[in-house]
């Protein structure tokens, strides 16, 4: 069996790495490669590949947009290629859609190809398409979280990247965004802001406090099940014992 394969990635070095690894597989025939989403969509429509290595982030159209636009009858088995862990990896695993996380080794790529071959050996049915649509829905839901917050400052609107926020504090009918030495006030509730921020990036550690997980340096046991959370800038925050699930998730980031 010859597996007609496309490699779609905007990084030439990544395409070359995949090509080098695939040359040892006599069943794989690379019929096309390109570095943008629009060319990828046109090629999939015209060449009907069996297998596609597809970058998630590309110029023109993202890999997710490419798959979303492909006619279901022409949908190839897809191995996503991504440099970002935050693209619903759990969804890929659950729905039998594979992914390769950059940088990757030959062994990892070969495992993905073996999984793709298993999929190709199955009788065609609508299950794979349904699973892929479910995966896309999960990814798109994750992408709904805001990457920037609009904050009014002296008659103008300041757009703050959420990844730069150290921690968020509830203060009566407003919240305070702490960024280093700067503090910005926003009329909202902590629950509302929490729903707009990516839960993989921010954790509720107290009824009045959200913390950016990437800004945490240390966590110290305190008393009666409480902890002290030490930020990279030296700020100390209290973690409530009532936030047990979030506490476990945060502590998990530190291998405890």
N, C-alpha and C positions, 0 to 999 in steps of 0.2 A: 504493500500500500504506500502510495506517495501522498504526503501531507503537504498541500499547497499552503505556504506560510508567508505572512507579511510581518515586517518589523517597522513599527511606527513610533518614533521617538525624536524629539527635537535636539537631542544630544548625539552628534555623530560618533563619539567614543562609546556611548552605550549601544548604539546600533552595531558598531564593530565588535563589541564584546559578545553580543548575542550571536552575531554571524559566526564568530570564531568557535563558540561553543557548539553551535548547531552543525558545523561542518563534519563532526564525527558521527552524526546520526544519518544513516543512509536512507531513512524513510522521509526525512525533511527536505523539501525543495523550497528555497526562498525565492518567491516570484516577484517581490516588490518591497521596497523600503522608501520611507519618506520621513519628513520632520515636522509636518503640520496637520492639523485636524481636517481641513477642507480637502486636501489631497488624499488623505486617508479615507474619507467618506466616499469620494469619487471612485477610488481604487477598489474598495470593498464592493461597491455597487456593480462595477464593471468586471472585476476579475474573479469574484466568488471564491475567496480563500477558505480553506478548511480551518486554519488557525491564524490568530493574530496576536502578536505582542504589541500591546497598546499603552503608550505613556498616558498618565492621567492628566498632567499639566502640559499643554501645548499651545502654540499660537493658532489663531483662527478659531478652532473649536477644541474644547477639552476632549480627552478620551471618553469621558462620560457622555458628553453631548454627541460624539460620533456614534456610540452604541445606541443611544436613545433615538437617533435619526435613521438607523439602518432598518430596512424592511425585515420584519421578523423571519421571513422565509430565507433571507440571505445572511442571517446572523451567524458569524463564525464562532467557534470556540475561542474564548478570549482569555489571555493571560495579561492582567494589568501590570504595568511597570510604574513604580512610584518612588519618590524620594521622601514621602511624607507618611509617617506612621498613623496620622490622624484621618486617613481615608477609609474608615469603616472596615478595618482589617477583620474584625469579628464577623461582619456581614459577608465578606468574601469567603471565609471559612465555612460559615453556616450554609451558604447557598451554593457550595461547590464551584465557585468561580475563583480561580487562583490569582495570585499576585506575586510579584517579585519586588522586594524592597531594595532600592539602591543604597549603597553598592552591594552587588550580589556576586556570589561565586559560581563556578561551573556546576558544582553539586546541587546548589539550590535551583538553578535553571533546569537541570536534568530532571529533578523531581517534578517540576512544573510541567515539563514536556510529557513525562510519564502519565501524569494526571490528565493532561489534555488527550493523550492517546486513549485512555480509558473512556473518556467522554465520547470521543469520535467512534469508538467501537460499539457504542450503544445504538439501539434502534432509534431513528429520529422520532422525537415527540415534542410536545409543547412544553415539557417540564423545564428544560434548560432555559427557554425564553422567559418563562414565568419566574424562574429563580433569578435570572439576570435583572429583570424588571424590579423584583423585590429588593435586590441589592442596590440598584440605582436609587430607589425610593429611600432606602436607609441612608445612603450617602447624601442625597439632596436634603434630607431632614437635618443631618448634621451641619450642612453648609448654611442652614438658616440662622445659625447663631451669629451674632454681630461681631465683626472684627474691629469696628470703630463705634464710639459713642459720641453723639453730638451734645456738647455742653455749652450753654450760654455764658460768655465771659465779657463783661463790660460792653454790652451792646453788639457783640459779634458772636459767631458760633465757632467754637473750637472743636475739631474732630480729633478725638483721642483714640489711639490704637489700644485695644483692650490688652494686648500682650505687654504693654508698658505699665499697666496698673499694678502696683504692689499689693494693695488690699483695699477693700471697700467697707465703709462703716455706715451703719444706720444712725441717723441723728434726727429724731422726731419725724417730721414729715419730709425730710430730705435725706439724701445719701451723700457721703463724702468719698470722693475718689482720691486715693493717696498715690502719688507718683513721686518717689524720692522726697525732696523737700517741698514739693508743690501739692496743694490740696484744691480740688475742684468740687463745687457743690452742684448737685443736680436734684431737681424736685421729682422724686420718685420714691418707691419703696424698695427695700432690699429684695423682697420676693420677686418683684417685677424685673429688677436688674438681673437677679439670679437666673430667671427664665430666659433672658436674652444672651447670657454668657455661656460659652461652651463648658459643660460640666467636666470635661477632661482637662480644662485649664484652670477652672476656679472651683474651690471647695468651700462649703459653709462650715466654719469651725465654731461658730457661736451664733446665737439667735440674732446678733447685731453685726456679724462680721463674715465677710467673704475674703478668701486669700487666693492670690495667684500662686498655684503650686510651684511654678518655675522660679518663684522669688524666695522660696523657703530654703533656708540654709540648714537649720537644725530643729529637732523636736525633743523637748525635755519632759520627762514625767514630772508631775507636780504633786497634787494631793487629791484624795478622794476621786481618782479616775480622771482628773483634769490633766492637761498638758500645757506647756509653754511652747509656742511656735516662734522661732527666731528667724527673722527675714535676713536677707543678704545685706541690707542696709543697717542692720543692728536693731531694728524695731522688734519689740517683744509683744506678742499677742496671746490671748488666752484661748485655748481650745476646750470647749465645754464637753463634759462626759456624755451629755445628752445627744451629741452629734456623733454617735458611735460609728455609724456606717461610713460617714465622711472621714472620720478619724482613721478608720482602718484603711480606707483608700489612700489617704494622704501618707500614712505611715508606710504603706506598701511601696510608695515611690522611693523610700529610703531603705528598702530591704529589711524592714523590721517585722 
